[in-house]
Amino acid sequence: MLSRVAESVYWMSRLVERAENVARFIGVNLNLSLDLPDRGGEGEQWHPLVITSGDEAAFSRRYDEATRRNVIRFLAIDGENPNSVRSCLATARENARTVRECISEEMWEHLNRFHLMVSEACDARRGEGPIDEPHEFFEKVRQAGQQFLGVTDATMTHGEAWQFCRLGRSIERADKTTRILDVKYYLLLPSSEDVGTPFDSLQWAALLRSAGALQMYRQKHGRITPQDVVDFLVLDLHFPRSVLNCLSRADRALHAITGTPPGTFASVAEQRLGKLHARLAFTRPDEIVAGGMHEFLDSTQRQLNESGTAISETFFAPQGG
């Protein structure tokens, strides 16, 4: 496969996943704002989303304060933020347009409708639609993202291009699950005395709900405890949004692309991703909690970024002079 085509389908899939996960990300705070009393101002509740998105410097250059309106605008409709929902879908659509011959007609039509839906919502009433009616907007984004995954798996031949879609989606989902968990860490910083209280449980429940995990978590664990939440969202082998499950699928996709036998590596990309997968596969939830959840998540995010860089250098970087 041409590296241009591989790169386009990889980023198309990854950016659609990113848009859906940003919607889930914001859902953490929208759910909390419904369930919890005012705990000291908007900044305390909304600033963590900017921090954990990794775009705090870009946000600070453009906005004076991390209010609900400013954060939603930045993460959802700001065309100058390359990681906003609007920007992600515009770039994903452009990637899809350049490789229309390699993806199914249904994928292109769905992604085009998805992009237009978001653009029209962002343009309505001077772009205030997603801010004034965020629950409806972000629910539509989540649903459209999930539908794109279904359309992709149902209509695209499961060959090399599909494996690059799977690889990009899995890497992105693993990263965003760690960042959704990290929101809890930053929310707790100013109020550590609330650990173990009903207020704490409501935060964990909102976090699980934002990851689409609350019902499946209760089926497995019942009562909500921090260690069990970490176990489910990081180390569960079967839940499709857990970090370990995502890494397992990414590792299988990468080996399907290269043809290298599982458990071995012939490139830096396979080595880095394989080491990260093995690290999580042999980690216990109590070790994560004891060593510091934020520190573990931060290290995992760095290794995911390194794996993504290695994938780009291995498959997408220009060859020769």
Disulfide bonds with the S-S distance in Angstrom:
none
